Every structure is written in structure tokens, then in C-alpha cells.
Amino acid sequence: MRVPLLDLSEQYRTLAKPIRTEIDAVLASQRFILGPQVEAFEKAICTYCGTPHAIGVSSGTDALLAILMALEIGRHDAVITTAYTFFATAGCIARVGARPVFVDIDPATGNISPAAIQRYIAENCQANADGGLKTKSGEKIRAIVPVHLFGLCSEMDAIHQISERYQLDVIEDAAQSIGAEYRFGERAAKAGTMGEAGYFSFYPSKNLGAAGDAGMIVCRDEELATRLRVLRQHGMEPRYYHQVIGGNFRLDEIQAAILKVKLPHLDSWSAARRAAADFYRQEFTRLGLTKRIGLPAEPHRNRGLTNHHIYHQYVIRTAKRDQLREQLAKREIDTAIYYPLGLHEQKCFSYLGYKKGDLPETERAARETLALPIYPEVSREAQRYVVGAIAEFFE
Ligand SMILES: *Cc1c(COP(=O)(O)O)cnc(C)c1O
């Protein structure tokens, strides 16, 4: 049996008709950029996330770039984030001229560790007279970018406490976790709505995927939302008068129309992913494999919330990761490694001066994690086959 990591063909088959109708309507209207479809999709995201503002953009990457520009984060600034993430998170920080500061992860979840943020601040920063923070090399710490990795929210309560104390903005990278919930203080909050701004990616393989590149920013502050809308169009307001330097960060009408058809199904897809994750856990437990492999954590504080995890990826851990992966490939089971190298060890960031050993948990995760096939339509038969092949490997 061949088991792909992700297969969206069945999902498309069930929605092909309404999607094609919407695409035809956009073609007939001959309006392709920032029109009624984008506006309607932005409204739908506001309702879904329970947030007052949503700004459709060209990708998740451009979303973060625009947010950093809107907050005027740039040269002589630093931003605290995780090195165990997709490149875009830190790439954007560097592109606006700020210094990415990498702190280690919580090995249980793979998300940024609030204790590691605290430790970094205590050991490497000085408080200014105004209560803000400066790094040893003199940059002002401006923000924290937690990444809600694999569909699970970071520890936002603890991160919020740190950001309040030191006047830092929180920008949530929710590229992999649209719809995921977290018990934030007393309320159940959706990913992306707990900081100054948050963003989603609609890259085709994300849980809500477009037919190309697309992204969305959400925020509470109206002024910030206005600034982001202006930045999305080259800082232009009114037409051909440029107040600030922005970019082309616009969302296409066709992508918005497609996403608008798919959004109402997102929660049922997340539920199906969760059911698949439950089945993996049940089977691994039944076969006594939980002593050999680490399963994804489901933090206790989010119990009772429907979307406590949306399983963008189902990632297990084992010290024998590479051998296991080879064996699964022989059985025609696709797997993936997210991520094989921490960002602090990437060549392009060598100027930041990190070395191997600086982020031990990130480095261990990069050696041990393996993503197994998961998508809403994955069959129990396919999952049984995957678990069976893993059991066989450890026998
Ligand atoms: C996908 C992703 C991004 C970038 O989104 P794009 O739409 O591909 O630009 C950023 N951060 C994380 C964690 C991602 O997974």
C-alpha cells in the first residue's frame, strides 16, 4: 500500500463544483485584485476568528513582512523567536533589518519556551530607563514571534506576561494553526488573536489551502489595520500618493473566492485530523510503542476546547529517526522532517554568531522528529499500515 503524507484530491472532488462556479464568476467579473471576494473572505475570517480586523495578503511570508513594517520594526531592533520553524519566520525579521534572536523550544511541544525567553532576557539584556529592553549589542528588543507549530498554540499566557512586563509586541505566526484554540486567561481564544497581530498562510498544503499563494493578517487595533491596508498597496493613499514605503502584498480575487468556499469546512477537517491523531495514539499505545517513540503533546490546559490541536502535522520522535524513515520509505509510506536544521545553524544566518550546541532542544528535535501521513481523509486502513510498519521496525 502506498501512503502519501498528504492527499487533497478527495477534498477537491467534493468541492470542485462550487469552487469552479466561484472561479467562473471572478473571470466573468474581470476583477482580479482586492475586490468583493477579498472583502467577503476577510469578513468571514473576522467572524471565524472573533477578531475585528482581517487583511488579506499575498502569502504568510508577506503577512509577517507587512506586520513588521507596520510596527516600524527595523534596524537597531531585535525580535525574539524560535529557530525550530519554517524559514519565513526569521527571514522576514532579517529582511526588515532587525536581528532575529533565537531561543530554545519546549521539547514536549516543539513551541518556543517561555522559560527560555525569560532566561535569555535575564542573561543577555539590560532594562532601559523607560522599562524597555536592550541586547548586549545595543539593539532594542521590540517583539516576540511565537510560532504555533504543527497546529498547537504556544504558551500564550506566559508569553503575554513577558511582553507586558517589557513592553514588547507579540506577533503570532499562526501559519500552521488556523482555528486552533488556547485557554488564554479565562477565555478560549483562536490562534492569531492573542497578540498585537497574527497571521495565517493559505499555502496549498496548509490546513486551509488556496490554489496558489495567499495569506491573512488579523489584528484588534483599527489604526494598525489601516496601516496594514495601506502598506499592502505600496503605502499608497490616496491613489498614486505614497505616505510610506510599502509593497505589493495583495490577495487575488480568485484565491479569496476559493478560500471562501473552503472556510466553512475547516472545522470538520480539523475534527477529522484530530480523529486520525487519536487513532494513531490509540494504536501506538495498544502495541506498546509509546516507550519507543514520543507522541505529540496535548497540553492539559486546553482540554475541553474543541480545536485544542488541529494537527497540521502529526510528528513523532525517536532517536532512530533516519533508520525508521528509510524503512517506511521501503514500505511506500511517505514521511517528512520538519525541520532538519535549526534556523540558528543555517548558513544565511551565520552572521548572527550562533554555534552548534546553543539551542540543544531545537537541535535534538531536528535530529529526532518525523512527520507521519495525516490529512482529513486518511483511512484507518492506511494508518494501521503505517503503525504496523513502525511496530515491525522496532521489533
Ligand atoms: C508556511 C509557513 C510560513 C509562510 O507562509 P507562506 O504562505 O508559505 O509564505 C510561515 N511560517 C510558518 C511556520 C509556516 O509553516
The ligand as an SDF file (V2000), in Angstrom:
LIG
                    3D

 15 15  0  0  0  0  0  0  0  0999 V2000
    4.0240   28.2000    5.7260 C   0  0  0  0  0  0  0  0  0  0  0  0
    4.6640   28.9520    6.8050 C   0  0  0  0  0  0  0  0  0  0  0  0
    5.0060   30.3150    6.6760 C   0  0  0  0  0  0  0  0  0  0  0  0
    4.9830   31.0560    5.3790 C   0  0  0  0  0  0  0  0  0  0  0  0
    3.7900   31.0550    4.6990 O   0  0  0  0  0  0  0  0  0  0  0  0
    3.7660   31.2160    3.1040 P   0  0  0  0  0  0  0  0  0  0  0  0
    2.3210   31.4370    2.8000 O   0  0  0  0  0  0  0  0  0  0  0  0
    4.3120   29.9610    2.5210 O   0  0  0  0  0  0  0  0  0  0  0  0
    4.5900   32.4000    2.7480 O   0  0  0  0  0  0  0  0  0  0  0  0
    5.4860   30.9730    7.7990 C   0  0  0  0  0  0  0  0  0  0  0  0
    5.6600   30.3450    8.9620 N   0  0  0  0  0  0  0  0  0  0  0  0
    5.3700   29.0440    9.1220 C   0  0  0  0  0  0  0  0  0  0  0  0
    5.5680   28.4130   10.4600 C   0  0  0  0  0  0  0  0  0  0  0  0
    4.8830   28.2920    8.0470 C   0  0  0  0  0  0  0  0  0  0  0  0
    4.6190   26.9900    8.2170 O   0  0  0  0  0  0  0  0  0  0  0  0
  1  2  1  0
  2  3  1  0
  2 14  2  0
  3  4  1  0
  3 10  2  0
  4  5  1  0
  5  6  1  0
  6  7  2  0
  6  8  1  0
  6  9  1  0
 10 11  1  0
 11 12  2  0
 12 13  1  0
 12 14  1  0
 14 15  1  0
M  END
$$$$
